[in-house]
Amino acid sequence: MSRLFVITLVSSVSLPGTAFSQGATQDRSSREIGPVVVSPATRKPAPTVSPGSQQSRAARRTPGRRSATATVAAPAISTSTASTPLNTAVVTDVGSRLGITARETPATVEVIDQQTVQDRGIRTTTDVAKAAVGVTGGDAPGAPAIFSMRGFSGDQLTTLYNGIPIGPSTMTGRPMDTANLQQVEIFKGPDSLVAGLGATGGAINYVTRAPHTGPVVNDAFTSWDSFNGYRAGYGSGGSTLVKGLDYRFDISHSNNQGFIDDTYSKLSNVSGQLNYRVNESLKIWGAAEYKQDKDRFYWGTPLVPANAPGIVPTIGIVSGQWSNYYLGGGTPVPVTVDARTLTTNYNVLDNRSGASELWLRSGFQWDITNNISLRSQVYGYDAHRHWFNNEISSFDQTVGNFAGAQSIYRERLALDHAQRLYGNVTDLTVNSNLGGMDNRFVATVMASSSQFNVSQDTLFSSDYVDLLNPDRGLYGPRSDEKIYTHLDTASLSFEDRLKLTSTFALIGGIRFEDIELSRTRYSPDGVLRSDRGYPFSKTFNPVTGRVGYTWEVTPGVMLYSQYATAADPTVANIFILAPTVPLLLTTSRTYETGVKLQSADKRAEATFSAFDIERKNVYVPESGIVFNVAGKMESKGIEVAGALHPVPGLKLWGNVAFVQSRFIDFNYVDGNGDFQSYSGKAPPNVPNFIANAGASYRFGTKLPVEIGGLVRHVGDRFNYQDNMVVMNAYTTFDAFAFVDIPKAYFPDVERARISFRVRNLTNKLYAAWGDPGYTDQIILGAPRNYEVAASFKW
């Protein structure tokens, strides 16, 4: 179960660190603490056998479970945020550390800023997927807030926090509200050059709100929805009475009630940052953040035989053939979801999940000269996460078993994680002139140390309950083993952009990494285990990189191509490697080419990309218990996005993604001695086609009113690599309206907005996600719901 992890005890460190995308202010030609916005016109800116550390049962959480002059100034900084329709004028740290914009990066980089979050009603980081091109998201409770894009999902995508990787996403991911975020940056395709181990399908970087220089601005919001959920938050930032000192503070809380009986997710977040400009060339800063989530998770709705007696089939959620995976298979039968179980909760009554996370970060930025700058960030992170649930809910179709044919087999698992992570990231940027050509070079040193402790129940208590009226009961006894993992990582990377002409640039980089892993394991009675290869240690030394170009063939038309590589563990992820599986790294590479278009008035923008990704020697879960090798995975596709503001008040946007992702050379003999082949099959949770479109119009009335709508289509997907059970394609519609109340009505409020939103307008029944570690159950999408909200700025 890629689920869970770690308690993190953040230690307070005092090394300088990289300021990852944090506020943007104009001064001199120095580089600011991010999110820095560079004007596009500026040229110079530049189980049987389980790989799990957790017993065989834990392995069932499968890994599925970013013209030349003599001297070159540093990047020009803008005080305003990016105003282009697709936000390609924003500098990100997920695509490159060169300080170049998303438009100038020879790859696909998307930026979803706080304004987009507010306008589209994006409440959680999982909802962010709906705003991105070709991305789907799932809140599988064993691995919440994970994504799928470009044919890859889960641990094949790296999640970053202000540019900092904290571990495999299926282990460290948590539900998170978007209120305290400044923006979300999404890099598509292999990105180990910047994001490190695991970024085969791409990287997602969460950037917290940061101070700005100028008058203090306060904002607040509140909302309520038809599930009786609510959100509220307050933020404030600006310059203080102390010269050179700016601040930002945010606090938010949400109580997201689920549509499944007795489920919820309560999220709290407090964050703050101080920036102090010592002089014109030196800035220091410090930030702290505390996050907490308390959850009663929905683990999925059971798949059932469509032809079983008494079953009330549904249409359009799932189709195909199903044979009970968890309880030993059988003859495949038509599959469905029983219409009587659409809100049924099979979890135990005393279930609970949650996490607390603390971040401490500090750093500086020093412009040594006009052409040389140094920035550094030190960080400490401490997290505690826990799961205490019934997780397996598998329909038993065997007529004559003691519980009867209308029964659900259930199985428990409890797990606690403690993680402590600390580290440093330092960049040295040098702008120079080589033979009349502008050149920017960045050397980056990263080092981190992580202790990841797991306490896991080994009893796996089980029982049967009724399909329609489950006696949920209590969890029962627990007996834990301990697994301790230590990971030290150090890397040195180099990036360079050479502008051969004012419009053509070569961009490339290479990263050398040293990763040292060690693991120990203790039985429930506290005895150090020396069987099955424990304790053990392993060192990995991946070398990854990227090379590409950008060519502005005419103003507003940017062509680009790139070749990039990535590396990650062959089996599962690095936090659950066991000595009994191959301790190797798999490799991946991508070819990508595309074009980025922008109108002269910046009111229209479009992007097109075509990609080909190959990942070799991939282990994948079989029957949720053992892992087998797939010789290769291939993913090819195209993505198109566009946005247009044709006349004042009207906004149009849309995107489509076509992806063909397949296992290649995936043949093996299963535990029964039977030959199996998944060659040519698609990985779980990967649709061939995704499309989004939206429009809004703002009426210039005395009380400005804006109305709009969104449509999202997601194609067929599979919940398992045999591709027998299809999660059917679905289309959903959202509608919204809001009114901005002018200052004249509230003199002390700069802006007040009242909004109303309907999600899933047609009340579509659909499968949102399928966890391949829980192959007999799928996660349903939310039915139609309503939200009213109010926000204020003063």
SVG drawing of the C-alpha trace seen along z (x, -y; Angstrom):
<svg xmlns="http://www.w3.org/2000/svg" viewBox="-33 -55 68 79">
<polyline fill="none" stroke="black" stroke-width="0.4" points="0.0,0.0 1.7,-3.0 0.2,-4.9 1.5,-6.3 4.3,-7.3 6.3,-9.0 6.5,-11.0 8.7,-13.8 10.5,-15.5 11.9,-18.5 15.0,-19.7 15.9,-23.3 19.0,-23.9 20.8,-26.9 22.4,-26.4 21.6,-28.9 19.1,-27.6 17.6,-28.2 14.6,-30.4 12.4,-28.4 9.9,-30.6 8.8,-33.0 7.7,-36.6 8.7,-38.9 9.8,-42.4 11.7,-44.8 15.0,-46.1 18.2,-46.5 18.9,-43.7 19.1,-41.2 17.2,-37.9 14.5,-37.9 13.2,-35.1 10.7,-33.6 8.0,-33.3 9.9,-35.7 8.1,-36.9 10.2,-37.8 8.7,-39.8 8.6,-37.8 10.1,-40.8 13.2,-40.6 15.9,-38.7 18.7,-38.5 17.0,-37.0 17.7,-34.7 2.6,10.8 4.7,13.8 7.8,11.8 7.2,8.3 9.5,5.3 7.9,3.6 9.7,3.1 6.3,3.7 5.5,7.4 3.8,9.0 0.5,7.3 2.1,3.9 3.4,4.7 -0.2,4.6 0.1,0.8 1.6,0.7 3.6,-2.2 0.7,-3.6 -0.6,-3.4 9.7,-20.3 21.9,-40.3 24.7,-39.7 26.3,-42.3 29.6,-42.5 28.0,-41.8 24.9,-40.0 22.7,-41.2 20.8,-38.9 17.1,-38.2 14.9,-41.3 12.3,-41.2 8.7,-42.3 6.5,-43.4 3.4,-42.2 2.3,-38.6 2.2,-37.0 -0.7,-38.3 -0.6,-35.9 -3.6,-33.6 -1.5,-30.4 0.9,-31.9 4.0,-31.1 5.7,-34.3 6.3,-32.9 9.8,-31.8 9.6,-28.4 12.0,-26.2 10.5,-22.9 11.6,-23.1 15.0,-24.7 17.2,-26.5 18.4,-29.0 15.7,-31.6 14.0,-31.4 10.3,-31.5 8.0,-28.6 7.9,-29.9 11.7,-29.9 12.0,-26.3 12.5,-23.6 9.7,-21.5 6.1,-21.7 5.7,-23.6 2.3,-24.6 1.6,-27.2 -1.7,-27.2 -1.6,-30.4 -3.8,-31.5 -6.0,-33.6 -6.8,-30.6 -7.4,-28.6 -10.0,-31.1 -11.7,-31.7 -12.2,-27.9 -13.0,-26.9 -10.0,-24.7 -10.2,-23.6 -7.6,-20.9 -4.4,-19.8 -6.2,-16.8 -8.6,-19.3 -5.6,-21.0 -5.4,-18.0 -8.7,-19.3 -7.0,-22.6 -3.9,-21.0 -3.5,-19.5 -3.7,-15.7 -3.6,-15.2 -5.9,-13.2 -5.8,-13.0 -6.9,-10.6 -7.5,-10.6 -6.7,-6.9 -6.6,-6.9 -3.5,-4.8 -1.8,-7.4 -3.8,-10.6 -3.3,-13.5 -1.5,-11.6 -1.5,-12.3 -1.4,-10.5 0.1,-12.2 1.8,-11.2 1.2,-7.6 2.7,-7.5 1.3,-7.8 2.1,-7.6 5.8,-7.3 6.7,-7.8 5.9,-11.5 7.9,-13.6 6.1,-16.0 8.1,-19.0 7.4,-21.5 9.0,-24.9 11.4,-22.9 12.2,-20.4 11.6,-16.7 10.4,-14.9 10.1,-11.3 8.0,-9.1 4.6,-10.7 2.6,-7.6 4.4,-7.5 4.4,-11.2 1.4,-12.7 -1.4,-14.1 -4.7,-15.9 -3.9,-19.6 -6.0,-22.8 -4.9,-25.3 -5.6,-28.4 -2.0,-28.8 -0.4,-28.2 0.8,-30.9 0.9,-28.6 1.3,-25.0 4.0,-24.3 3.7,-21.1 6.6,-19.9 5.8,-17.2 8.1,-14.3 11.4,-13.0 12.8,-15.7 15.5,-14.1 17.8,-17.0 15.9,-19.3 13.5,-17.1 15.8,-14.2 14.9,-10.5 11.6,-9.4 10.5,-12.1 9.8,-9.8 6.4,-11.2 7.1,-14.7 7.2,-16.8 4.6,-18.9 5.9,-21.8 3.8,-23.4 4.8,-27.0 3.6,-28.7 2.5,-32.3 5.4,-34.7 5.9,-38.3 5.7,-41.3 7.1,-44.7 4.4,-47.4 1.3,-48.4 -0.2,-45.7 -2.9,-43.7 -5.3,-41.5 -7.7,-38.9 -10.2,-36.5 -12.7,-33.9 -15.3,-31.5 -17.5,-28.9 -20.2,-26.2 -21.2,-23.3 -24.2,-21.0 -22.3,-18.1 -22.2,-20.4 -18.5,-21.1 -17.0,-24.5 -13.7,-26.4 -12.4,-29.6 -9.1,-31.4 -7.3,-34.7 -4.0,-36.1 -2.0,-39.3 1.2,-40.5 3.3,-43.5 6.0,-45.8 6.4,-46.5 7.4,-49.7 11.0,-48.3 12.7,-49.4 13.5,-46.4 11.3,-43.9 8.3,-42.3 6.0,-39.7 3.4,-37.1 1.0,-35.2 -1.8,-32.8 -4.1,-30.6 -6.9,-28.3 -9.1,-25.5 -11.5,-23.3 -13.9,-20.5 -14.5,-18.6 -17.4,-16.2 -17.5,-13.2 -20.5,-11.9 -19.8,-8.4 -21.4,-7.8 -19.3,-8.9 -16.3,-10.2 -14.5,-13.6 -11.1,-15.3 -10.4,-18.2 -7.4,-20.3 -5.6,-23.0 -2.7,-25.1 -0.7,-28.0 2.2,-29.5 4.4,-32.6 7.5,-34.1 9.7,-37.2 12.0,-38.7 14.6,-41.2 16.7,-43.2 20.0,-43.9 21.2,-46.1 20.7,-46.4 22.6,-43.1 21.7,-40.9 18.3,-39.5 17.7,-37.0 14.5,-35.2 12.9,-32.7 9.6,-30.7 7.6,-28.3 4.5,-26.2 2.4,-23.8 -0.1,-21.5 -2.5,-19.0 -5.1,-16.7 -7.6,-14.5 -9.5,-12.1 -12.0,-9.3 -11.2,-7.9 -13.3,-6.3 -11.4,-3.3 -13.5,-2.3 -16.8,-0.7 -16.7,3.1 -16.9,4.4 -19.6,7.1 -20.7,9.6 -23.4,8.0 -25.2,11.4 -25.2,12.3 -28.6,12.8 -30.1,9.7 -27.5,7.3 -28.8,4.0 -26.3,3.1 -25.3,-0.5 -24.5,-1.7 -21.5,-3.8 -19.2,-3.4 -17.4,-0.2 -17.6,2.5 -15.7,5.5 -14.9,8.8 -13.9,9.3 -12.6,12.2 -12.1,11.6 -8.4,10.8 -7.9,10.8 -9.7,14.0 -8.1,16.2 -9.8,15.4 -12.3,17.7 -14.2,17.6 -14.4,14.0 -17.9,12.5 -19.4,9.2 -18.7,6.5 -20.7,3.7 -21.1,1.6 -24.3,2.2 -26.6,-0.8 -27.5,-0.2 -23.9,-0.7 -23.1,-4.1 -22.7,-5.8 -22.0,-2.7 -19.0,-2.8 -17.3,0.6 -14.7,-0.9 -14.5,0.0 -16.3,-2.4 -13.1,-3.4 -11.2,-4.2 -8.9,-7.1 -6.1,-8.6 -4.2,-11.8 -0.9,-13.6 0.9,-16.6 3.7,-18.3 6.1,-21.1 8.4,-23.0 11.2,-25.3 13.1,-27.0 15.6,-29.8 17.9,-31.2 19.6,-34.1 20.1,-35.6 23.3,-37.5 24.0,-39.4 27.8,-39.3 28.1,-41.3 25.8,-42.3 26.7,-39.0 27.2,-36.6 24.6,-35.6 24.4,-33.1 21.2,-31.8 20.8,-29.1 18.1,-27.5 18.3,-25.3 15.3,-23.3 14.0,-21.0 10.8,-18.9 9.1,-16.7 6.0,-14.6 3.9,-12.1 1.3,-10.1 -1.0,-7.3 -3.6,-4.9 -6.0,-2.8 -8.5,-1.3 -10.2,1.6 -8.8,1.3 -9.9,4.3 -13.5,4.6 -13.8,7.5 -17.1,9.1 -17.0,12.8 -18.7,14.4 -18.1,18.0 -21.5,19.5 -21.6,21.7 -18.9,20.0 -19.8,19.7 -20.7,16.1 -22.9,16.4 -22.6,15.0 -23.7,11.5 -20.8,10.8 -17.8,8.5 -14.5,9.8 -12.7,7.2 -9.1,6.9 -7.4,4.4 -4.1,2.6 -2.7,0.0 0.4,-1.9 2.3,-4.8 5.1,-6.8 7.7,-9.2 9.9,-11.2 12.7,-13.6 14.3,-15.4 16.8,-18.2 19.0,-19.5 20.4,-22.4 20.1,-23.6 22.6,-26.2 22.8,-27.8 25.6,-29.8 24.5,-31.7 27.0,-33.3 26.0,-35.4 28.7,-35.9 29.5,-36.6 31.1,-33.9 32.3,-35.1 29.6,-37.7 26.9,-35.3 24.9,-35.6 25.5,-32.7 24.0,-31.8 25.4,-29.0 24.1,-27.6 25.8,-25.1 23.6,-23.6 24.6,-21.6 21.9,-19.7 22.3,-17.5 19.7,-16.0 19.3,-13.4 16.1,-11.6 15.1,-9.2 11.9,-7.3 10.4,-5.0 7.4,-2.7 5.4,-0.9 3.0,1.6 0.4,4.0 1.2,7.6 -2.1,9.3 -4.1,8.2 -7.4,9.1 -10.2,10.0 -13.9,10.8 -17.1,10.8 -19.9,8.2 -23.1,7.9 -23.0,6.1 -26.0,3.8 -26.0,3.6 -22.4,4.0 -21.9,4.4 -18.8,2.2 -17.5,3.2 -14.2,2.2 -10.6,2.6 -9.6,5.2 -6.1,6.2 -2.8,4.9 0.7,6.2 3.4,4.0 6.8,4.6 9.2,1.7 11.0,0.8 13.7,-1.9 15.0,-3.5 17.8,-6.0 18.5,-7.9 21.4,-10.3 21.4,-12.1 23.9,-14.5 23.9,-15.8 25.8,-18.2 24.2,-19.6 25.1,-22.0 22.8,-23.9 23.7,-26.2 21.9,-28.4 23.9,-29.7 22.1,-32.2 23.7,-31.6 21.6,-34.4 19.1,-36.7 16.3,-34.2 18.0,-30.8 19.3,-29.2 20.9,-25.9 19.9,-24.7 21.2,-21.7 22.3,-20.2 23.6,-17.2 23.2,-15.9 25.4,-13.6 23.8,-12.0 24.9,-9.8 22.2,-8.1 22.9,-5.9 20.1,-3.7 20.1,-1.6 17.2,0.4 16.7,2.4 13.6,4.4 12.4,5.5 9.8,8.1 6.8,7.2 8.7,8.5 11.5,6.0 14.1,8.4 16.3,7.3 15.6,9.4 18.5,10.9 16.5,13.1 15.6,12.3 18.7,10.1 18.0,7.6 19.7,5.3 21.1,4.1 22.5,1.0 22.8,-0.1 24.4,-3.0 23.0,-4.3 24.8,-6.8 22.4,-7.9 23.5,-10.4 20.7,-12.2 20.3,-15.3 18.7,-17.2 19.6,-18.9 17.4,-21.0 16.9,-24.3 14.4,-27.1 14.0,-29.1 11.8,-32.2 11.3,-32.0 9.2,-35.1 7.9,-37.3 5.4,-35.2 6.3,-31.8 8.7,-29.7 9.8,-26.3 11.5,-23.9 12.8,-20.3 14.5,-18.3 16.0,-15.0 15.9,-14.2 16.5,-11.3 15.4,-10.2 16.0,-7.4 14.1,-5.7 14.1,-2.3 13.2,0.6 10.9,2.0 8.3,-0.1 9.9,-3.2 13.1,-3.7 11.3,-3.8 10.0,-0.3 12.8,1.6 13.6,5.0 16.8,7.0 15.0,9.8 14.2,7.8 16.6,6.4 18.2,3.3 18.6,1.5 17.5,-1.8 15.4,-1.9 16.0,-4.5 13.7,-6.5 14.2,-9.0 12.0,-11.3 12.0,-13.0 9.8,-16.1 9.1,-18.8 6.6,-21.5 5.7,-25.2 4.5,-27.9 2.5,-30.7 1.6,-34.1 -0.2,-37.1 1.5,-40.5 -1.0,-41.9 -0.7,-38.9 -4.4,-38.2 -4.1,-34.9 -1.7,-32.0 -1.4,-28.4 1.0,-25.5 1.5,-22.2 3.8,-19.4 4.5,-15.8 6.4,-13.4 7.8,-9.9 8.8,-8.4 10.4,-5.0 11.0,-3.4 13.0,-0.2 13.0,2.7 9.9,1.8 8.5,3.9 4.7,3.8 2.3,5.4 0.6,8.7 -2.6,9.6 -1.8,7.0 0.6,9.4 3.7,10.1 5.8,8.0 6.8,9.0 9.0,7.4 7.9,5.6 10.7,5.2 9.7,1.8 6.9,-0.8 6.3,-3.2 4.2,-6.4 3.6,-8.5 1.2,-11.4 0.4,-15.0 -0.9,-17.8 -2.6,-21.1 -3.7,-24.0 -5.0,-27.4 -6.5,-30.4 -8.0,-33.6 -9.2,-36.9 -10.7,-38.2 -12.7,-41.1 -12.9,-42.7 -14.8,-40.5 -14.7,-37.3 -12.3,-34.4 -12.1,-31.2 -9.8,-28.3 -9.3,-24.6 -6.9,-21.7 -6.7,-18.2 -4.3,-15.3 -3.9,-12.1 -1.8,-9.4 -0.9,-5.9 0.9,-4.1 1.7,-0.4 3.7,2.3 6.3,3.8 7.8,7.3 5.8,8.0 5.7,11.8 6.0,14.0 4.9,17.2 2.5,16.7 2.4,18.4 0.3,21.2 2.8,22.0 0.7,20.4 2.2,18.2 0.9,14.6 1.5,11.8 0.5,8.1 2.5,6.9 0.5,4.3 -1.7,3.6 -2.2,0.1 -1.0,-0.8 -3.8,-1.6 -5.4,-5.0 -4.1,-6.2 -6.8,-7.4 -6.1,-7.7 -7.9,-11.0 -8.5,-13.9 -10.2,-17.2 -11.1,-20.4 -12.8,-23.5 -14.3,-26.6 -15.6,-30.0 -16.7,-33.0 -18.1,-36.4 -18.0,-39.4 -20.9,-41.9 -19.9,-45.5 -22.9,-46.3 -22.9,-48.5 -22.4,-45.3 -20.0,-43.4 -21.3,-39.8 -19.3,-37.0 -20.8,-33.7 -19.1,-30.7 -18.9,-27.0 -16.4,-24.1 -16.6,-20.8 -14.2,-17.9 -14.0,-14.6 -11.8,-11.7 -11.5,-8.6 -11.6,-4.9 -9.1,-3.7 -8.2,-0.4 -7.9,0.3 -5.4,3.1 -2.7,4.0 -4.7,7.0 -7.1,4.4 -10.1,6.6 -12.1,4.1 -12.7,0.8 -13.4,-2.4 -15.7,-4.0 -15.2,-7.3 -17.1,-10.2 -17.9,-13.9 -18.8,-16.3 -20.0,-19.9 -19.5,-22.7 -21.2,-26.1 -20.4,-29.2 -21.4,-32.8 -20.0,-35.5 -20.5,-39.2 -17.8,-41.6 -19.1,-44.3 -17.4,-47.7 -15.6,-49.6 -18.3,-52.2 -20.6,-49.8 -17.9,-48.9 -15.5,-51.8 -13.1,-49.8 -13.0,-46.8 -11.1,-47.0 -13.0,-44.1 -15.7,-41.8 -16.9,-38.8 -19.9,-36.5 -19.9,-33.4 -22.1,-30.3 -20.9,-27.1 -22.4,-23.8 -20.1,-20.9 -21.1,-17.8 -24.1,-19.6 -25.7,-16.5 -25.0,-14.3 -22.9,-11.9 -22.0,-8.6 -18.4,-7.7 -15.2,-6.0 -12.7,-8.7 -9.7,-6.4 -8.6,-2.8 -5.8,-1.8 -4.0,1.3 -3.2,2.4 -6.9,2.7 -8.1,4.3 -11.6,5.4 -12.8,1.9 -12.9,-1.5 -13.2,-5.1 -16.4,-6.9 -16.5,-10.5 -18.6,-12.9 -22.2,-13.5 -23.8,-16.9 -23.0,-19.4 -23.3,-23.1 -21.1,-25.8 -21.6,-29.3 -18.6,-31.4 -17.5,-34.9 -14.1,-36.5 -12.8,-39.9 -9.6,-42.0 -8.7,-45.2"/>
</svg>
